[in-house]
Amino acid sequence: MQYRRLGNSSLQISALSFGAWVTFSRQVDVDLAAELMGTAYDAGVNFFDNAEVYAYGKAELVMGEALRRLAWPRDSYLVSSKVFWGGVADARPTQHGLSRKHIKEACQQAIGRLQVEYLDLYFCHRPDPEASIEEIVRAMSELIQQGKVFYWGTSEWPADQIMAAWKIAREEHLIPPAMEQPEYNMFERKRVEVEFAPLYDQIGLGTTTWSPLASGLLTGKYSGKIPKGSRMTVVGYEWLKEDHESDEGRVKQEKVKKLAVIAAELGTSMPCLAIAWCLKNPHVSSVLTGASKRSQLQENLKALEVVEALNGEVMERIEAILDNKPAQSS
């Protein structure tokens, strides 16, 4: 395993991490979760990601019980949660959003579900137009000062709001955000490669990117019929199937077929190529992976071996197929 600093912080985070989105509780029970997490941990993965809204808290309950069974030294791994949508269906007004009340209560609830004493990373899952950025920064700073959180950050926030949070923290002697969790893959690039570009140097932003396989599209398994048991068949994720079957989705499928030829030439799989491509970006602190089978996880972990094979010539061939390199801002 390789380890990278989380932005300007001194925290060493594994280049590949393991998350609970979609799978935990829906496709993965406690026994399988412990097996998957144990496999990842034995391979050197030290970051395990979650959120209050994943299966409305049940994903954290599954991960928490798995952590209890695995009984790893608490100082040997990182665990996260995210706050915004709430941990219950039909959340009442005070049970979602980024008010100081919900941020703090959601943190305590996540700690309880995960069966830990603190959260290593805590993300504001989306921007909240109803909450002032200063209130958010103060609430997060207080949680860190109380020892309930070690690092806080954002997920899918625009660069200007991240920068605003950082400036408020500096002006008010509070704690600024250390990381952002954006979507990043071969088909989703602009935010990581262009919008956040100034923030890497200006504030030392770290990133824990999600969906390196574009919700499974970059595995190549959706080139024909949708496989039974895949995430496109999970209740509540019908939008993935709709995207897949759209005109744009079909164009992407053709690109995946061409990319698979490069993967074969390199002696690797399409998932490994897609994950390695994300790891090639020096501004990515950690790439979040997910799996509902041990074989999937083991395959994903092999991506580290592919990064060095992505030389300039290979990257140019990939770029030619993707034909979606975002224009750099002036």
C-alpha positions in Angstrom: 0.0 0.0 0.0 1.1 3.6 -0.6 0.3 6.4 1.8 -0.2 10.0 1.0 -0.6 13.1 3.1 -4.1 14.4 3.3 -3.5 17.8 1.7 -1.4 20.0 3.9 -2.1 18.0 7.1 0.4 15.5 8.3 -2.1 12.7 8.3 -1.0 9.6 6.3 -3.9 8.2 4.4 -3.9 5.1 2.3 -3.9 5.8 -1.4 -6.8 3.3 -1.7 -9.7 3.4 0.8 -12.9 1.5 1.3 -16.4 3.0 1.5 -19.9 1.9 2.5 -22.0 3.8 -0.1 -24.8 1.7 -1.7 -23.4 -1.7 -0.5 -23.4 -1.7 3.3 -26.8 -2.9 4.7 -28.3 -3.2 1.2 -25.9 -5.8 -0.3 -23.4 -6.3 2.6 -24.3 -7.6 6.0 -22.1 -7.6 9.1 -20.3 -10.9 8.4 -19.4 -9.8 4.8 -18.5 -6.3 6.0 -16.0 -7.7 8.5 -14.5 -10.0 5.7 -14.2 -7.1 3.2 -12.8 -4.6 5.7 -10.4 -7.2 7.1 -9.2 -7.9 3.5 -8.7 -4.2 2.9 -7.0 -3.6 6.2 -4.6 -6.6 5.7 -3.7 -5.0 2.4 -2.8 -1.7 4.1 -6.0 0.3 3.7 -6.4 2.5 6.7 -9.4 4.7 5.7 -13.0 3.5 5.9 -15.7 5.9 4.8 -19.4 6.2 5.7 -22.2 8.7 6.1 -25.3 9.3 8.2 -27.6 9.0 5.1 -26.2 5.7 3.8 -29.1 3.3 4.3 -30.3 5.9 6.8 -27.8 5.0 9.4 -27.8 1.3 8.9 -24.6 1.4 6.9 -22.8 2.9 9.9 -24.4 0.3 12.2 -23.0 -2.5 10.0 -19.6 -0.9 9.9 -19.6 -0.3 13.6 -20.4 -3.9 14.4 -17.7 -5.0 11.9 -15.2 -2.7 13.6 -16.1 -4.2 17.0 -15.6 -7.7 15.8 -12.3 -6.9 14.1 -11.0 -5.2 17.2 -8.1 -3.4 15.5 -6.1 -0.9 17.5 -8.0 2.4 17.2 -4.9 4.3 16.3 -4.3 2.1 13.2 -7.2 3.2 11.1 -9.4 6.2 10.1 -13.2 6.2 10.0 -15.4 9.0 8.7 -19.0 10.1 8.6 -20.8 12.9 6.7 -23.6 15.2 7.8 -26.3 16.9 5.8 -29.3 14.7 4.7 -29.9 13.1 8.1 -29.9 9.6 9.4 -33.6 8.9 9.2 -36.2 8.8 6.4 -38.5 11.8 6.3 -36.1 13.8 8.5 -37.7 16.7 10.4 -36.2 20.2 10.0 -33.8 19.9 12.8 -32.7 16.4 11.7 -30.9 17.5 8.5 -28.8 20.3 7.1 -25.8 22.0 8.5 -27.1 23.9 11.5 -24.8 23.8 14.6 -27.5 21.6 16.2 -27.6 18.9 13.5 -23.8 18.9 12.9 -23.2 18.2 16.6 -26.0 15.8 17.2 -25.3 13.9 13.9 -21.7 13.6 14.9 -22.6 12.0 18.3 -25.1 9.7 16.6 -22.5 8.5 14.0 -20.0 7.9 16.8 -22.6 5.7 18.5 -23.5 3.8 15.4 -19.8 3.2 14.4 -19.0 2.2 18.0 -15.9 4.5 18.2 -15.0 7.3 20.5 -14.3 9.9 17.8 -14.4 10.4 14.1 -11.1 10.9 12.3 -12.7 12.7 9.3 -16.1 14.5 9.3 -17.5 15.9 6.1 -20.3 18.4 5.3 -22.0 16.2 2.7 -23.3 19.0 0.6 -23.5 22.9 0.8 -26.5 24.1 2.9 -28.0 27.4 1.6 -29.9 27.7 4.9 -26.7 27.7 7.1 -24.1 30.4 7.3 -20.6 29.2 6.5 -19.4 30.8 9.8 -21.8 28.7 11.8 -20.6 25.6 10.0 -16.9 26.4 10.6 -17.6 27.2 14.3 -19.5 24.0 14.9 -16.8 21.9 13.2 -14.0 23.7 15.1 -15.8 23.1 18.4 -16.1 19.3 17.6 -12.4 19.2 17.0 -11.6 21.1 20.2 -13.8 18.6 22.1 -11.9 15.7 20.6 -14.9 14.2 18.8 -13.5 14.9 15.4 -9.8 15.2 14.2 -10.2 16.7 10.7 -13.2 18.2 9.0 -14.0 18.8 5.4 -16.6 19.1 2.7 -18.1 16.9 0.0 -19.3 18.2 -3.4 -18.8 21.9 -2.3 -17.9 24.5 -4.9 -14.5 25.9 -4.7 -15.7 29.4 -3.7 -17.5 28.1 -0.6 -14.5 26.0 0.5 -12.4 29.1 0.1 -14.9 31.2 2.1 -14.8 28.6 4.9 -11.0 28.6 4.9 -10.9 32.5 5.1 -13.5 32.6 7.9 -11.5 30.0 9.9 -8.3 32.0 9.5 -9.9 35.4 10.3 -11.7 34.0 13.4 -8.9 31.8 14.6 -10.9 28.7 14.0 -10.0 25.4 12.2 -10.3 25.4 8.4 -11.4 22.4 6.3 -8.6 20.0 5.5 -10.2 18.0 2.7 -13.0 17.7 0.1 -14.6 14.5 -1.2 -15.6 15.0 -4.8 -16.6 12.6 -7.5 -13.7 11.9 -9.8 -13.3 9.4 -12.6 -12.5 9.3 -16.3 -16.0 10.7 -17.1 -16.2 13.3 -14.2 -13.1 15.5 -14.2 -13.7 19.3 -14.2 -14.1 19.9 -10.5 -11.0 18.1 -9.4 -8.8 19.1 -12.4 -9.9 22.7 -12.9 -12.2 24.2 -10.3 -10.1 23.0 -7.3 -6.8 23.6 -9.0 -6.1 26.9 -7.1 -7.0 25.4 -3.7 -4.3 22.7 -3.8 -1.5 25.4 -3.5 -3.4 28.2 -1.8 -4.9 26.3 1.1 -3.4 22.8 0.8 -6.7 21.0 0.1 -6.7 17.2 0.3 -9.1 15.0 -1.6 -10.7 11.6 -0.9 -12.4 11.1 -4.3 -15.4 8.8 -4.8 -16.8 6.7 -7.7 -13.6 6.0 -9.6 -15.5 3.4 -11.6 -18.3 5.8 -12.4 -20.9 3.7 -10.5 -19.7 0.6 -12.2 -19.7 1.8 -15.8 -15.9 1.8 -16.0 -15.8 -1.9 -15.0 -17.0 -2.8 -18.5 -19.7 -5.2 -17.0 -22.5 -3.0 -18.3 -21.6 -3.2 -21.9 -24.4 -5.7 -22.4 -27.4 -6.5 -20.1 -27.3 -5.1 -16.6 -26.1 -7.9 -14.3 -28.4 -9.1 -11.6 -27.3 -8.0 -8.1 -25.4 -5.0 -9.5 -25.9 -1.5 -8.0 -28.1 -0.5 -11.0 -30.6 -3.0 -9.7 -30.6 -1.7 -6.1 -33.9 0.0 -5.0 -33.4 3.7 -4.7 -30.7 3.8 -7.3 -32.8 3.7 -10.5 -31.2 6.9 -11.7 -28.0 4.9 -12.3 -29.9 2.7 -14.8 -31.4 5.7 -16.4 -28.0 7.3 -16.9 -26.7 4.1 -18.3 -29.4 3.7 -20.8 -29.3 7.4 -22.0 -27.7 8.5 -25.3 -24.7 9.8 -23.3 -24.5 6.5 -21.4 -24.2 4.6 -24.6 -21.4 6.9 -25.9 -19.6 6.2 -22.6 -20.0 2.4 -23.1 -18.3 2.6 -26.5 -15.4 4.5 -24.9 -15.1 1.8 -22.2 -14.8 -0.9 -24.9 -11.9 1.0 -26.4 -10.3 1.6 -23.0 -10.6 -2.1 -22.2 -8.2 -2.8 -25.1 -5.6 -0.7 -23.4 -6.2 -2.5 -20.1 -5.7 -5.8 -21.9 -2.5 -4.7 -23.5 -1.2 -3.7 -20.0 -2.2 -7.1 -18.6 -4.7 -5.6 -16.3 -8.5 -5.2 -15.9 -10.7 -2.3 -16.8 -11.4 -1.5 -13.1 -7.7 -1.5 -12.3 -7.0 0.8 -15.2 -9.8 3.2 -14.1 -8.7 3.4 -10.5 -5.0 3.7 -11.4 -5.9 6.6 -13.7 -7.4 8.4 -10.7 -4.3 7.6 -8.6 -2.1 9.2 -11.3 -3.4 12.6 -10.3 -1.0 14.0 -7.6 -3.8 16.0 -6.1 -5.8 12.9 -5.1 -5.0 11.9 -1.5 -7.1 8.7 -1.5 -9.4 7.0 -4.0 -12.5 5.5 -2.4 -13.4 2.1 -3.6 -16.4 -0.1 -2.8 -17.2 -3.7 -3.2 -19.9 -6.3 -2.4 -17.6 -9.3 -3.1 -14.2 -10.1 -1.8 -13.0 -10.8 -5.4 -14.0 -7.3 -6.4 -12.1 -5.8 -3.6 -9.0 -7.9 -4.3 -9.1 -6.8 -8.0 -9.5 -3.2 -7.1 -6.4 -3.3 -4.8 -4.3 -4.4 -7.7 -4.7 -0.9 -9.2 -1.6 0.3 -7.3 0.5 -2.0 -9.5 -0.8 -0.4 -12.7 0.0 3.3 -11.9 3.6 3.0 -13.1 2.5 1.5 -16.4 0.5 4.7 -17.1 3.4 6.5 -18.8 3.0 9.5 -21.1 2.2 7.5 -24.2 -0.5 5.4 -22.5 -2.1 8.5 -20.9 -2.2 10.2 -24.3 -4.0 7.2 -25.8 -6.5 7.2 -22.9 -7.0 11.0 -23.4 -7.7 10.5 -27.1 -10.4 7.9 -26.3 -12.0 10.0 -23.5 -11.9 13.2 -25.5 -13.2 15.1 -22.5 -10.2 16.9 -21.0 -11.6 20.0 -19.3 -10.3 23.3 -20.4 -8.2 25.1 -17.9 -9.5 28.3 -16.5 -7.6 31.4 -17.6 
